[in-house]
């Protein structure tokens, strides 16, 4: 069954989440983190939840508190000010707040909190991985088209115009909205750069991690996986001829997962079952 909910995220901001779960069965839980310009109900993400439910997991998707949506408008970027002030520190806090919230819900008895897994897409992959690396209670993390060097991508201090103006705008390719990014993103990424030094942190862990990426990723080049492919606890899976969203789109009207996305999710399910 599916249940919608609201949790209190960073800076006390309310945000939505939903859980797909089988009642009266204590199952492992997967928490899914969306990416930049993303939200929990984007594209085929609801089909993803259905898929993992069938594979024996409970599955939670959250909207990050400052992703630009709101509980009343979970599919639309109605709060551009929040979007502009989002950063990794807030997203990491959101995950922790959500997990605390879930333990208080009526379905908590159906979750095995000793078997927690994270999945993140794109920028959300960096957040999910960073959270896992700083929280040993998370069994493992798998990523889809993840940013694996977030400091290099979001923490560059050499954009003088951005710093001087305090804000720059990026156009959302789907909605055509001009999305503000305040310079605080750079400053915050630098502030917590030790938590975001993912490759170096991965070296010190025995836990195993899976990274799935498409050869034709137009947003995060497949070469990003070079950062982790030689680490003994990291498995990299490259899918030929697929893009950043593994064949999905928004809106997504099919009742079947895109072939490439199903391939990726199948690998993740098997990986989680094995660790």
C-alpha positions as CSV (number, residue, x, y, z in Angstrom):
1,X,0.0,0.0,0.0
2,X,1.0,3.6,-0.5
3,X,0.9,6.3,2.1
4,X,1.7,10.0,1.7
5,X,3.2,12.0,4.6
6,X,4.9,15.2,5.6
7,X,8.1,15.5,7.6
8,X,9.9,18.5,9.1
9,X,13.1,19.1,7.2
10,X,16.0,21.6,7.5
11,X,15.2,25.0,9.0
12,X,11.8,23.6,10.1
13,X,10.6,23.5,6.5
14,X,7.8,21.0,5.8
15,X,8.3,18.6,2.9
16,X,6.5,15.6,1.5
17,X,7.4,12.0,1.3
18,X,5.6,8.8,0.4
19,X,6.1,5.1,1.4
20,X,5.2,2.0,-0.5
21,X,5.0,-0.8,2.0
22,X,3.6,-4.2,2.6
23,X,1.8,-4.1,6.0
24,X,2.5,-6.6,8.8
25,X,5.8,-7.6,7.2
26,X,9.1,-6.3,8.7
27,X,11.1,-5.6,5.6
28,X,14.3,-3.7,4.8
29,X,13.8,-0.1,3.9
30,X,15.1,1.8,0.9
31,X,15.2,5.6,1.0
32,X,15.4,7.3,-2.4
33,X,16.9,10.7,-3.0
34,X,16.0,12.7,-6.1
35,X,18.5,14.9,-8.0
36,X,18.9,18.5,-9.0
37,X,15.7,19.9,-10.5
38,X,14.1,16.7,-9.4
39,X,11.3,15.7,-7.0
40,X,10.0,12.4,-5.6
41,X,7.2,11.9,-8.1
42,X,9.3,12.7,-11.2
43,X,9.0,10.5,-14.2
44,X,9.1,6.7,-13.4
45,X,10.0,7.1,-9.8
46,X,6.6,5.8,-8.6
47,X,7.1,2.7,-10.8
48,X,10.5,2.3,-9.1
49,X,8.8,2.2,-5.7
50,X,6.5,-0.5,-7.0
51,X,9.4,-2.5,-8.4
52,X,11.3,-2.6,-5.1
53,X,8.1,-3.4,-3.2
54,X,7.8,-6.5,-5.4
55,X,11.4,-7.4,-4.6
56,X,10.8,-7.5,-0.8
57,X,11.7,-4.0,0.3
58,X,9.7,-1.1,1.7
59,X,10.4,2.0,-0.2
60,X,10.3,5.7,0.8
61,X,10.8,8.7,-1.6
62,X,11.3,12.1,-0.1
63,X,11.2,15.6,-1.5
64,X,14.1,17.5,-0.1
65,X,12.8,20.4,2.0
66,X,14.4,23.0,-0.2
67,X,14.0,21.4,-3.6
68,X,11.5,24.2,-4.7
69,X,8.3,22.2,-4.4
70,X,5.9,22.3,-1.4
71,X,3.6,19.7,0.3
72,X,0.6,21.4,-1.5
73,X,2.4,21.4,-4.9
74,X,4.7,18.4,-4.9
75,X,5.0,18.4,-8.7
76,X,5.8,22.0,-9.3
77,X,8.6,24.4,-8.4
78,X,6.5,27.0,-6.6
79,X,9.2,28.1,-4.0
80,X,12.2,29.3,-6.0
81,X,13.6,31.1,-3.0
82,X,13.9,27.7,-1.2
83,X,15.4,26.2,-4.3
84,X,18.1,28.9,-4.4
85,X,19.0,28.3,-0.8
86,X,19.3,24.5,-1.0
87,X,22.6,22.9,-0.2
88,X,24.1,19.5,0.7
89,X,24.0,20.2,4.4
90,X,20.3,20.8,4.3
91,X,19.7,17.6,2.3
92,X,21.8,15.5,4.7
93,X,19.7,17.0,7.6
94,X,16.5,16.1,5.7
95,X,17.4,12.4,5.4
96,X,18.2,12.2,9.1
97,X,14.9,14.0,10.0
98,X,12.9,11.8,7.7
99,X,14.3,8.6,9.3
100,X,13.5,9.9,12.8
101,X,10.0,10.8,11.6
102,X,9.4,7.3,10.1
103,X,10.0,5.6,13.4
104,X,7.0,7.4,14.9
105,X,4.6,6.5,12.1
106,X,1.9,3.8,12.2
107,X,3.8,1.7,9.6
108,X,7.1,1.7,11.6
109,X,6.5,-1.9,12.7
110,X,6.7,-2.9,9.0
111,X,10.2,-1.5,8.7
112,X,13.4,-3.3,9.7
113,X,15.4,-0.3,10.8
114,X,18.5,-2.5,11.1
115,X,18.4,-2.9,7.4
116,X,18.4,0.6,5.9
117,X,19.6,1.3,2.3
118,X,19.9,4.5,0.3
119,X,19.6,5.1,-3.5
120,X,20.3,8.5,-5.0
121,X,20.0,9.8,-8.5
122,X,22.4,12.4,-9.9
123,X,23.1,15.1,-7.3
124,X,21.0,13.1,-4.9
125,X,23.4,10.2,-5.4
126,X,26.1,12.4,-3.9
127,X,23.8,13.3,-1.0
128,X,22.8,9.6,-0.4
129,X,26.4,8.5,-0.5
130,X,27.6,11.2,1.8
131,X,24.9,10.4,4.3
132,X,25.7,6.6,4.2
133,X,29.4,7.3,4.7
134,X,28.8,9.3,7.9
135,X,26.1,6.9,9.2
136,X,27.3,3.4,9.9
137,X,23.7,2.2,10.6
138,X,23.0,2.4,6.8
139,X,23.8,-1.0,5.3
140,X,24.7,0.2,1.8
141,X,24.1,2.8,-0.9
142,X,23.6,2.5,-4.6
143,X,23.6,5.4,-7.0
144,X,22.1,6.1,-10.4
145,X,24.1,8.5,-12.6
146,X,25.6,10.0,-9.5
147,X,27.8,13.1,-9.1
148,X,30.8,11.6,-7.4
149,X,32.9,14.8,-7.0
150,X,30.4,17.3,-5.6
151,X,33.0,19.7,-4.4
152,X,34.4,20.1,-7.9
153,X,31.0,20.5,-9.4
154,X,29.3,22.7,-6.8
155,X,32.1,24.1,-4.7
156,X,34.2,26.0,-7.2
157,X,35.1,29.4,-5.9
158,X,36.5,30.8,-9.2
159,X,33.1,32.2,-10.4
160,X,33.7,35.8,-9.6
161,X,30.5,37.1,-11.2
162,X,28.4,34.6,-9.2
163,X,30.1,35.6,-6.0
164,X,29.7,39.3,-6.7
165,X,26.0,39.1,-7.7
166,X,25.2,36.5,-4.9
167,X,23.0,34.6,-7.3
168,X,23.0,33.1,-10.8
169,X,20.1,31.6,-12.7
170,X,19.9,28.3,-14.5
171,X,17.0,27.5,-16.9
172,X,15.0,24.4,-16.2
173,X,14.9,22.7,-19.5
174,X,11.4,21.2,-18.9
175,X,9.5,24.1,-17.3
176,X,11.7,26.9,-18.7
177,X,11.7,28.5,-15.3
178,X,14.8,30.6,-14.3
179,X,16.0,28.8,-11.2
180,X,18.1,30.8,-8.8
181,X,21.2,29.5,-7.3
182,X,22.6,31.6,-4.5
183,X,26.3,31.6,-3.9
184,X,25.8,30.0,-0.5
185,X,25.8,26.7,-2.4
186,X,29.5,27.1,-3.1
187,X,30.2,28.3,0.4
188,X,28.3,25.5,2.1
189,X,29.9,22.9,-0.2
190,X,33.3,24.2,0.9
191,X,32.2,24.3,4.5
192,X,31.4,20.5,4.6
193,X,33.8,19.4,1.9
194,X,35.3,16.7,4.1
195,X,31.9,15.0,4.2
196,X,31.7,15.4,0.4
197,X,35.1,14.0,-0.4
198,X,33.4,10.8,-1.4
199,X,36.3,8.9,-3.1
200,X,38.6,9.5,-0.2
201,X,35.9,8.5,2.3
202,X,35.1,5.4,0.4
203,X,38.7,4.2,0.8
204,X,38.2,3.8,4.5
205,X,35.1,1.7,4.5
206,X,34.5,-2.0,4.3
207,X,30.8,-1.6,3.3
208,X,30.1,-2.2,-0.3
209,X,28.6,0.3,-2.8
210,X,27.2,0.1,-6.3
211,X,27.4,2.8,-9.0
212,X,25.2,2.5,-12.1
213,X,25.8,4.9,-15.0
214,X,24.8,5.3,-18.6
215,X,27.3,5.7,-21.4
216,X,25.3,8.5,-23.0
217,X,24.7,10.5,-19.8
218,X,24.5,14.1,-21.0
219,X,24.5,15.6,-17.5
220,X,27.0,13.7,-15.5
221,X,29.6,12.1,-17.8
222,X,30.2,8.4,-17.4
223,X,33.9,9.2,-16.7
224,X,32.7,10.3,-13.2
225,X,32.8,6.6,-12.3
226,X,36.6,6.6,-12.8
227,X,36.8,8.1,-9.3
228,X,35.5,4.8,-7.7
229,X,36.0,2.0,-10.2
230,X,39.3,0.9,-8.8
231,X,38.2,0.9,-5.2
232,X,37.8,-2.7,-3.8
233,X,34.5,-2.0,-2.1
234,X,32.9,-0.3,-5.1
235,X,31.2,-2.0,-8.0
236,X,30.6,0.1,-11.2
237,X,28.0,-1.0,-13.7
238,X,27.9,0.8,-17.1
239,X,24.8,0.5,-19.2
240,X,25.4,1.1,-22.9
241,X,23.3,3.5,-25.0
242,X,21.4,5.0,-22.1
243,X,21.1,8.5,-20.8
244,X,21.1,10.4,-17.5
245,X,17.6,9.2,-16.6
246,X,17.9,5.7,-18.0
247,X,15.2,6.2,-20.6
248,X,12.6,7.8,-18.4
249,X,11.0,11.3,-18.8
250,X,8.6,13.6,-17.2
251,X,5.7,13.1,-17.5
252,X,6.1,9.3,-17.9
253,X,2.8,7.7,-19.0
254,X,3.8,4.1,-19.5
255,X,2.8,1.5,-16.9
256,X,6.1,-0.3,-17.5
257,X,9.6,0.8,-16.4
258,X,11.9,1.9,-19.2
259,X,14.1,-1.1,-20.1
260,X,17.4,0.5,-19.1
261,X,16.0,1.7,-15.8
262,X,14.6,-1.7,-15.0
263,X,18.0,-3.1,-15.8
264,X,19.6,-0.7,-13.3
265,X,17.0,-1.4,-10.6
266,X,17.4,-5.2,-11.0
267,X,21.1,-4.8,-10.4
268,X,20.5,-2.7,-7.3
269,X,18.0,-5.1,-5.9
270,X,20.4,-8.1,-6.4
271,X,23.2,-6.0,-4.9
272,X,21.2,-5.1,-1.8
273,X,20.1,-8.7,-1.3
274,X,23.8,-9.8,-1.3
275,X,25.3,-7.3,1.2
